Each structure stands twice: as structure tokens, then as C-alpha cells.
């Protein structure tokens, strides 16, 4: 997989699945195993960070929506 394009979650996950498939196959190349495991570790870290950041952003947006709804409700009561 080309590493020249910016890495996205879906590209990282696809590449990680490919690496896992290669490692699981009986034809795994032991000469490149260390490189594949290092790349897989990087991709796992990348995906976890992306998920964590997305979760924080979603919580922030939901909080803003909730705050906005509360403010509108208070104004309507006045």
C-alpha cells in the first residue's frame, strides 16, 4: 500500500487488515516480519488516536448542542 497519500482511518485500517492477513498466512515472509509488526503497531496507535480524537469532538459537539438547546429554552421562558 502506498504511504505517499495522507493517512486516514479507513486507509490505516485496510492496511492493518492486510498486514494481519499476511502474518496469519502460512506464507508469511519472516525476513520482513519485524518491519510488518512495526508498521502494524504504528497503524494501531494511529487508529486509537484517531478514534479518541473523534470521540472527544463528538462529545464537544453534543455538549454545544445541549448548551444551545438549554439557552434557547431559558429564553423562551422569559
C-alpha distances in whole Angstrom, upper triangle without the diagonal:
4,6,9,10,12,11,13,14,13,9,10,12,9,7,10,12,9,10,14,14,13,16,18,18,21,19,17,17,19,18,15,16,17,14,12,15,15,12,13,16,15,13,16,18,16,17,20,21,20,22,25,25,25,27,29,29,30,33,34,34,36,38,39,40,42,44,44,46,48,49,50,52,54,55,56,58,60
4,6,7,10,10,12,15,14,10,11,14,12,10,13,15,13,13,17,17,16,19,21,22,24,22,20,19,21,20,17,18,19,15,14,17,16,13,15,17,15,14,17,19,16,17,21,21,20,22,25,25,25,28,29,29,30,33,34,34,36,38,38,39,42,43,44,45,48,49,49,51,53,54,55,58,59
4,6,8,8,11,13,13,10,10,13,12,10,13,15,14,14,17,19,18,19,22,23,26,24,21,20,22,20,17,18,18,14,14,16,14,11,13,15,13,12,15,16,14,15,19,19,17,20,23,22,23,26,27,27,28,31,32,32,34,36,36,38,40,41,42,44,46,47,48,50,52,52,54,56,58
4,7,8,12,15,15,12,13,16,15,13,16,19,17,18,21,22,21,23,26,27,29,27,25,24,25,24,20,22,21,18,17,20,18,15,17,19,16,15,19,19,16,18,21,20,19,22,24,23,23,27,28,27,29,32,32,32,35,37,36,38,40,41,41,44,46,46,47,50,51,52,53,56,57
4,6,9,12,12,9,11,14,14,13,16,18,17,18,21,22,22,24,26,27,30,28,26,26,27,26,22,24,23,20,19,21,19,16,17,19,16,14,18,18,15,16,20,19,17,20,22,21,21,24,25,24,26,29,29,29,31,34,33,34,37,38,38,40,43,43,44,46,48,49,50,53,54
4,6,10,11,9,10,13,14,13,15,18,18,19,21,23,23,25,27,28,31,30,27,27,28,27,24,24,24,20,19,21,19,15,17,18,14,13,16,16,12,14,17,15,13,17,19,17,17,21,22,21,23,26,25,25,28,30,30,31,34,35,35,37,39,40,41,43,45,45,47,49,51
4,7,8,6,6,10,11,10,12,15,15,16,18,20,20,22,24,25,29,27,25,25,26,26,22,22,21,18,17,18,16,13,13,15,11,9,12,12,9,10,13,13,11,14,16,15,15,19,20,19,21,24,24,24,27,29,29,30,33,34,34,36,38,39,40,42,44,45,46,49,50
4,5,5,6,8,10,11,12,14,15,16,18,20,21,22,24,26,29,28,26,27,28,28,24,24,23,20,19,19,18,15,14,16,13,10,12,13,9,9,12,12,9,11,14,13,12,16,17,17,18,21,21,21,24,26,26,27,30,31,31,33,35,36,37,39,41,42,43,46,47
4,6,5,6,9,10,10,12,14,15,16,18,20,21,22,24,28,27,25,26,27,28,24,23,23,20,18,18,17,14,13,14,12,9,10,11,8,6,9,10,7,8,12,12,11,13,16,15,16,19,20,20,22,24,25,26,28,30,31,32,34,36,36,38,40,41,42,44,46
4,5,5,6,9,10,10,12,14,15,16,18,20,21,22,26,26,24,25,27,27,24,23,23,21,18,19,19,15,14,16,14,11,12,14,11,9,12,13,10,11,15,15,13,16,19,18,18,21,23,22,24,27,27,28,30,32,32,33,36,37,38,40,42,43,44,46,48
4,5,5,6,8,10,11,12,14,15,17,18,20,21,25,24,22,23,24,25,21,21,21,18,16,17,17,13,12,15,13,10,12,14,11,10,14,14,12,14,17,17,16,19,21,21,21,24,26,25,27,30,30,31,33,35,35,37,39,40,41,43,45,46,47,49,51
4,5,5,6,9,10,10,12,14,15,16,18,20,23,23,20,21,22,23,19,18,18,16,13,14,13,10,9,11,9,6,8,10,8,7,11,12,10,12,15,15,15,18,20,20,21,24,25,25,27,29,30,31,33,35,36,37,39,41,41,43,45,46,47,49,51
4,5,5,6,9,10,10,12,14,15,16,18,22,22,19,21,22,23,20,18,19,17,14,14,15,12,10,12,11,7,8,11,10,7,11,13,11,12,15,16,15,17,20,20,21,23,25,25,26,29,30,31,33,35,35,37,39,40,41,43,45,46,47,49,51
4,5,5,6,9,10,11,12,14,15,17,20,20,18,20,21,22,19,18,19,17,14,15,16,13,11,14,13,10,11,14,13,11,14,16,15,15,19,20,19,21,24,24,24,26,28,28,29,32,33,33,35,38,38,39,41,43,44,45,48,49,49,52,54
4,5,5,6,9,10,11,12,14,15,19,18,16,17,18,19,15,15,16,13,10,12,13,9,8,12,11,8,10,13,12,11,15,16,15,17,20,20,20,22,25,25,26,28,30,30,32,34,35,36,38,40,40,42,44,45,46,48,50,51,52,54,56
4,5,5,6,9,10,11,12,14,18,17,15,16,17,18,15,13,14,13,9,10,11,8,6,9,9,6,8,11,11,10,13,15,14,15,18,19,19,21,24,24,25,27,29,30,31,33,35,35,37,39,40,41,43,45,46,47,49,51,52,53,56
4,5,5,6,9,10,10,12,16,16,14,16,18,20,16,15,16,15,11,12,14,12,9,12,13,10,11,14,14,12,15,18,17,17,20,22,21,22,25,26,26,28,31,31,32,34,36,36,38,40,41,42,44,46,47,48,50,52,52,54,56
4,5,5,6,9,10,11,14,13,12,14,16,17,14,13,15,14,10,12,14,11,10,13,14,12,13,16,16,15,18,20,19,20,23,24,24,26,29,29,29,32,34,34,35,37,39,39,41,43,44,45,47,49,50,51,53,55,55,57,60
4,5,5,6,8,10,13,12,10,11,13,14,11,10,11,10,7,8,10,8,7,11,12,10,11,15,15,15,17,19,19,20,23,24,24,26,29,29,30,32,34,35,36,38,40,40,42,44,45,46,48,50,51,52,54,56,57,58,61
4,5,5,6,9,12,12,10,12,14,16,13,11,13,13,9,9,12,11,8,11,13,11,11,15,16,15,17,20,20,20,23,25,25,26,28,30,30,32,34,35,35,38,40,40,41,44,45,46,48,50,51,52,54,55,56,58,60
4,5,5,6,10,10,9,12,14,16,14,12,15,15,11,12,15,14,11,15,17,15,15,19,19,18,20,23,23,23,26,27,27,28,31,32,32,34,37,37,38,40,42,42,43,46,47,48,50,52,52,53,56,57,58,60,62
4,5,5,8,8,6,8,11,13,11,9,12,12,9,11,14,13,11,15,17,15,16,19,20,19,22,24,24,25,27,29,29,31,33,34,34,37,39,39,40,43,44,45,46,48,49,50,52,54,55,56,59,60,61,63,65
4,6,8,8,5,8,9,12,10,7,10,11,8,9,12,12,10,13,16,15,15,18,20,19,21,24,24,25,27,29,29,30,33,34,35,37,39,40,40,43,44,45,46,48,50,51,52,54,55,57,59,60,61,63,65
4,6,8,7,11,12,15,14,11,14,15,12,12,16,15,13,16,18,17,17,20,22,21,22,25,26,25,28,30,30,31,34,35,35,37,39,40,41,43,45,45,46,49,50,51,53,55,56,57,59,61,61,63,65
4,5,6,9,11,14,14,12,15,16,13,14,18,17,16,19,21,20,20,23,24,23,25,28,28,28,31,33,33,34,37,38,38,40,42,43,43,46,48,48,49,52,53,53,55,58,58,59,62,63,64,66,68
4,6,9,11,14,14,13,16,17,15,16,20,20,18,21,23,23,23,26,27,27,28,31,32,32,34,36,36,37,40,41,41,43,46,46,47,49,51,52,53,55,56,57,59,61,62,63,65,67,67,69,72
4,6,9,12,12,11,15,16,14,16,19,19,18,21,23,22,23,26,27,27,29,31,32,32,35,37,37,38,41,42,42,44,46,47,48,50,52,52,54,56,57,58,60,62,62,64,66,67,68,70,72
4,6,9,8,8,11,12,10,12,15,15,14,17,19,19,20,23,24,24,26,28,29,29,32,34,34,35,38,39,40,42,44,44,45,48,49,50,51,53,55,56,57,59,60,61,64,65,66,68,70
4,5,6,6,10,11,10,12,14,15,15,18,19,20,21,24,24,25,27,29,30,31,33,35,35,37,39,40,41,43,45,46,47,49,51,51,53,55,56,57,59,61,62,63,65,67,68,70,72
4,5,5,8,10,10,11,13,15,15,17,19,20,21,23,25,25,27,29,30,31,33,35,36,37,39,41,42,43,45,46,47,49,51,52,53,55,57,58,59,61,63,64,66,67,68,70,72
4,6,8,9,10,12,13,14,16,17,19,20,22,24,25,26,28,29,30,32,34,35,36,38,40,41,42,44,46,47,48,50,51,53,54,56,57,59,60,62,63,65,66,68,69,71,73
4,6,5,6,9,10,11,12,14,16,16,18,20,21,22,24,26,27,28,30,32,33,34,36,37,39,41,42,43,45,46,48,49,51,52,54,55,57,58,60,61,63,64,66,67,69
4,5,5,6,9,10,10,12,14,15,16,18,20,21,22,24,25,27,28,30,31,33,35,36,37,39,40,42,43,45,46,47,49,51,52,53,55,57,58,59,61,63,64,66,68
4,5,5,6,9,10,11,12,14,15,17,18,20,21,23,24,26,27,29,30,32,33,35,36,38,39,41,42,44,45,47,48,49,51,52,54,55,57,58,60,62,63,65,66
4,5,5,6,9,10,11,12,14,16,16,18,20,21,22,24,26,27,28,30,32,33,34,36,38,39,41,42,43,45,46,48,49,51,52,54,55,57,58,60,61,63,65
4,5,5,6,9,10,10,12,14,15,16,18,20,21,22,24,26,27,28,30,31,32,34,36,37,38,40,42,43,44,46,47,49,51,52,53,55,57,58,59,61,63
4,5,5,6,9,10,10,12,14,15,16,18,20,21,22,24,25,27,29,30,31,33,35,36,37,39,40,42,43,45,46,48,49,51,52,54,55,57,58,60,62
4,5,5,6,9,10,11,12,14,16,17,18,20,21,23,24,26,27,29,30,32,33,35,36,38,39,41,42,43,45,47,48,49,51,53,54,56,57,59,61
4,5,5,6,9,10,10,12,14,15,16,18,20,21,22,24,26,27,28,30,31,33,34,36,37,39,40,42,43,45,46,48,49,51,52,54,55,57,59
4,5,5,6,9,10,10,12,14,15,16,18,20,21,22,24,26,27,28,30,31,33,34,36,37,39,40,42,43,45,46,48,49,51,52,54,55,57
4,5,5,6,9,10,11,12,14,15,17,18,20,21,23,24,26,27,29,30,32,33,35,36,37,39,41,42,43,45,47,48,49,51,53,54,56
4,6,5,6,9,10,11,12,14,15,16,18,20,21,22,24,26,27,29,30,32,33,35,36,37,39,41,42,43,45,47,48,49,51,53,54
4,5,5,6,9,10,10,12,14,15,16,18,20,21,22,24,26,27,28,30,31,33,34,36,37,39,40,42,43,45,46,48,49,51,53
4,5,5,6,9,10,11,12,14,15,16,18,20,21,23,24,26,27,28,30,31,33,34,36,37,39,40,42,43,45,47,48,49,51
4,6,5,6,9,10,11,12,14,15,17,18,20,21,23,24,26,27,29,30,31,33,35,36,37,39,41,42,43,45,47,48,50
4,6,5,6,9,10,11,12,14,15,16,18,20,21,22,24,26,27,29,30,31,33,35,36,37,39,41,42,43,45,47,48
4,5,5,6,9,10,10,12,14,15,16,18,20,21,22,24,26,27,28,30,31,33,34,36,37,39,40,42,43,45,47
4,5,5,6,9,10,10,12,14,15,17,18,20,21,22,24,26,27,28,30,31,33,35,36,37,39,41,42,44,45
4,5,5,6,8,10,11,12,14,15,16,18,20,21,23,24,26,27,28,30,31,33,35,36,37,39,41,42,44
4,5,5,6,9,10,11,12,14,15,16,18,20,21,22,24,26,27,28,30,31,33,34,36,37,39,41,43
4,5,5,6,9,10,10,12,14,15,16,18,20,21,22,24,26,27,28,30,31,33,34,36,37,39,41
4,5,5,6,9,10,11,12,14,15,17,18,20,21,22,24,26,27,29,30,32,33,35,36,38,40
4,5,5,6,9,10,11,12,14,15,17,18,20,21,22,24,26,27,29,30,32,33,35,36,38
4,5,5,6,9,10,10,12,14,15,16,18,20,21,22,24,26,27,28,30,32,33,35,37
4,5,5,6,9,10,11,12,14,15,16,18,20,21,22,24,26,27,29,30,32,33,35
4,6,5,6,9,10,10,12,14,15,16,18,20,21,22,24,26,27,29,30,32,33
4,5,5,6,9,10,10,12,14,15,16,18,20,21,22,24,26,27,29,30,32
4,5,5,6,8,10,11,12,14,15,16,18,20,21,22,24,26,27,29,31
4,5,5,6,9,10,10,12,14,15,16,18,20,21,22,24,26,27,29
4,6,5,6,9,10,10,12,14,15,16,18,20,21,23,24,26,27
4,5,5,6,9,10,10,12,14,15,16,18,20,21,23,25,26
4,5,5,6,9,10,10,12,14,15,16,18,20,21,23,25
4,5,5,6,8,10,10,12,14,15,16,18,20,21,23
4,5,5,6,9,10,10,12,14,15,16,18,20,22
4,5,5,6,9,10,11,12,14,15,16,19,20
4,5,5,6,9,10,11,12,14,15,17,19
4,5,5,6,9,10,11,12,14,16,17
4,5,5,6,9,10,11,12,14,16
4,5,5,6,9,10,11,13,15
4,5,5,6,9,10,11,13
4,5,5,6,9,10,11
4,5,5,6,9,10
4,5,5,6,9
4,5,5,7
4,5,5
4,5
4
